[in-house]
Amino acid sequence: MNYNWHWKVLLETEPGGTGTYLHYLIVGLGWTLATALAAWVIALAIGALVGTLRTTPLKWAVRMGNLYVEIFRNVPLIVQMFLWFFVVPELLPKGLGDWIKQMPPPWSSYLPAVLCLGIFTSVRVAEQVRAGINSLPRGQRMAGIAMGLTEAQTYLTVTLPQAFRIILPPLTSEFMNVIKNSSVALTIGLLELTGRARAMQEFSFRVFEAFTAATVIYLLTNLIVVVLMRALEKKVRVPGLIVAAGAPQAGH
Amino acid sequence: MSGFDFDVIQRSWVYLFREGMSFTLTLTALAMAGGIVFGTLLAMMRLSSMKPVSMFAGAYVNLMRSIPLVLVIFWFFFLVPYIGAWVIDAKEPIKVGAFWSAAITFTMFEAAYYCEIMRAGIQSIPRGQVWSGYALGLDYWQTMARIVLPQAFRNMLPVLLTQTIILFQDTSLVYVISATDFLGAAAKVANRDYRLVEMYSFVAVVYFVVSYGLSSLVRRLQDRIAIVK
């Protein structure tokens, strides 16, 4: 292959005049992380709630939880992005919809992207939380009830704390999925890392330098997340439990 | 909101399915077939006792699983013309359409995910099965083809199919290289007639119906396989 590499392009000034291309990409990483982290907070909150509801004896709660999971699991992420960006503001009351549409960029893309990613990921978190609670021995819940705790107290003090410690490894990979999936937000105009690599390629015509740089930044980010999470996993691991590799799951 | 306009869907649905959905389904089928073949080979490589082979496969799979699909799509969109030129020994990068670029991208990307599933499938087979194959005088390829892989495939069938449903949904990301898949076709109509609400809602409903239907079928299959075991 005869491609002339020109790595110095990373140190040239990008047309927006904010600094070098390298700086431009690093700011993109900042947006990627800001989107992923905000979405992760939403995903954890809703996912924990929905996942827990689906393990309760309440029939209607289980059914609502199942409905929620099926809806957001069976529509592609990019279509959900478009729904949040193009469709939802039209369905809201006019004043609120216009306010969202008229937010200055990048917030007008950031807000829908965070909501979309948060809810999309909450479904996967809910599945993990449910699996975690179901993997506990039944005796744990029964012992809680026998000690006079209410159903809610049993969840809060007995089952959920254990379940979260068990599902931390799969949650780590879900967190890395949020970081990767935030790249879909470029389709609604959020200039995160992949979006900026694409823009850099268009401005500078240096295709492979731009994508290689973005790839390396993603790999480094992954590495840091893995190292941090492995340390955390080691700390909160339930003593005496063999850490199972878990059943192979389909996913991205 | 000025009323939901069903008319635009009625006018365009034939185009959406004939142009868009056929693109999406062909791409899904090709990438599934190619992805499972390459994924199985990668899984065999990862489990190989030859260190360089397993390290290469491991590095490939981990690389693909560490970067976003959108970035992979961009990579291959620009890379495939160069690889093509290198293969046929041309001076200039060759022209590759969006469809073939996407087909190669998804095959190579999904292979990494199918690989992990097949690896788990192969590892779930008791070692005695392999030894008895060798004891019967079969070589490595015969043991794999006749004893290990058929069982691994059957055990992993539900997961492989679930991954394929995810692949079906993910093909909508070819939007970023302006291919006319189901979403791309709908986006074209939506922007032409300025009917974004209607078109994107319709797309979401169609994807939901297809994915939900398929995953219900997979669940039923899973139950049947579980009883057989």
Boltz contact constraints between the chains, C-beta under 6 A:
constraints:
  - contact:
      token1: [A, 1]
      token2: [B, 82]
      max_distance: 6.0
  - contact:
      token1: [A, 1]
      token2: [B, 86]
      max_distance: 6.0
  - contact:
      token1: [A, 74]
      token2: [B, 208]
      max_distance: 6.0
  - contact:
      token1: [A, 74]
      token2: [B, 211]
      max_distance: 6.0
  - contact:
      token1: [A, 74]
      token2: [B, 212]
      max_distance: 6.0
  - contact:
      token1: [A, 75]
      token2: [B, 204]
      max_distance: 6.0
  - contact:
      token1: [A, 75]
      token2: [B, 207]
      max_distance: 6.0
  - contact:
      token1: [A, 75]
      token2: [B, 208]
      max_distance: 6.0
  - contact:
      token1: [A, 76]
      token2: [B, 169]
      max_distance: 6.0
  - contact:
      token1: [A, 76]
      token2: [B, 172]
      max_distance: 6.0
  - contact:
      token1: [A, 76]
      token2: [B, 207]
      max_distance: 6.0
  - contact:
      token1: [A, 78]
      token2: [B, 172]
      max_distance: 6.0
  - contact:
      token1: [A, 78]
      token2: [B, 173]
      max_distance: 6.0
  - contact:
      token1: [A, 79]
      token2: [B, 203]
      max_distance: 6.0
  - contact:
      token1: [A, 79]
      token2: [B, 204]
      max_distance: 6.0
  - contact:
      token1: [A, 79]
      token2: [B, 207]
      max_distance: 6.0
  - contact:
      token1: [A, 82]
      token2: [B, 200]
      max_distance: 6.0
  - contact:
      token1: [A, 83]
      token2: [B, 200]
      max_distance: 6.0
  - contact:
      token1: [A, 83]
      token2: [B, 204]
      max_distance: 6.0
  - contact:
      token1: [A, 86]
      token2: [B, 196]
      max_distance: 6.0
  - contact:
      token1: [A, 86]
      token2: [B, 200]
      max_distance: 6.0
  - contact:
      token1: [A, 87]
      token2: [B, 197]
      max_distance: 6.0
  - contact:
      token1: [A, 87]
      token2: [B, 200]
      max_distance: 6.0
  - contact:
      token1: [A, 90]
      token2: [B, 1]
      max_distance: 6.0
  - contact:
      token1: [A, 90]
      token2: [B, 197]
      max_distance: 6.0
  - contact:
      token1: [A, 180]
      token2: [B, 68]
      max_distance: 6.0
  - contact:
      token1: [A, 183]
      token2: [B, 68]
      max_distance: 6.0
  - contact:
      token1: [A, 183]
      token2: [B, 70]
      max_distance: 6.0
  - contact:
      token1: [A, 194]
      token2: [B, 68]
      max_distance: 6.0
  - contact:
      token1: [A, 194]
      token2: [B, 70]
      max_distance: 6.0
  - contact:
      token1: [A, 194]
      token2: [B, 71]
      max_distance: 6.0
  - contact:
      token1: [A, 207]
      token2: [B, 78]
      max_distance: 6.0
  - contact:
      token1: [A, 211]
      token2: [B, 75]
      max_distance: 6.0
  - contact:
      token1: [A, 215]
      token2: [B, 67]
      max_distance: 6.0
  - contact:
      token1: [A, 218]
      token2: [B, 67]
      max_distance: 6.0
  - contact:
      token1: [A, 219]
      token2: [B, 66]
      max_distance: 6.0
  - contact:
      token1: [A, 222]
      token2: [B, 66]
      max_distance: 6.0
  - contact:
      token1: [A, 248]
      token2: [B, 117]
      max_distance: 6.0
  - contact:
      token1: [A, 248]
      token2: [B, 120]
      max_distance: 6.0
  - contact:
      token1: [A, 248]
      token2: [B, 159]
      max_distance: 6.0
  - contact:
      token1: [A, 250]
      token2: [B, 159]
      max_distance: 6.0
  - contact:
      token1: [A, 250]
      token2: [B, 162]
      max_distance: 6.0
  - contact:
      token1: [A, 250]
      token2: [B, 163]
      max_distance: 6.0
  - contact:
      token1: [A, 250]
      token2: [B, 166]
      max_distance: 6.0
